[in-house]
Amino acid sequence: MAEDLNIVTDVSKEVQYQTIIPQIEALIAGEPDLIANLANVAAALKQQFGWFWVGFYLVKGDELVLGPFQGPVACTRIKKGRGVCGSSWEQAATLVVPDVDQFPGHIACASASRSEIVVPVVKDGIVIGVLDVDSEYLSHFDAVDDIYLNEIVALVHG
Ligand code: SME
């Protein structure tokens, strides 16, 4: 496993994803522990993109429970169907929210958060958690993030 990440700047978002994805693969290769892998994925994404908040919620019973993340402290439990995270879980679909104030039921863990993308983590056809990314800027996420973040969660194992 590499000790330092190669972080690229001043290149397109696509190139940033294409540079960090093989490094994420190398980071989690051979490590069977899910929490360890989620922690390194969150850290690698935070280092590359500097997002306000990036991390995972894990399905436990009828709730999502806060998992490994990078950023300010966050809500610990989210019910199925609640907020962007609970809706992504319920629908087993990626949700891109350009303006969180326009999303009915959005859960404001931090008032600075303005836009968000949530990607379900699916294992054996079942949603086992979600990857949540928050930005302090409106409309920060688009189809490019949708594609590459789905590629990244598909790599997650443990
Ligand atoms: N905003 C999310 C809650 C999680 S925090 O943003 C870290 C939601 O509405 O589900």
Residues whose N, C-alpha, C, O or C-beta is under 5 A from the ligand:
A	BS01	SME	A74 R82 G83 V84 C85 G86 G105 H106 I107 A108 C109 D134
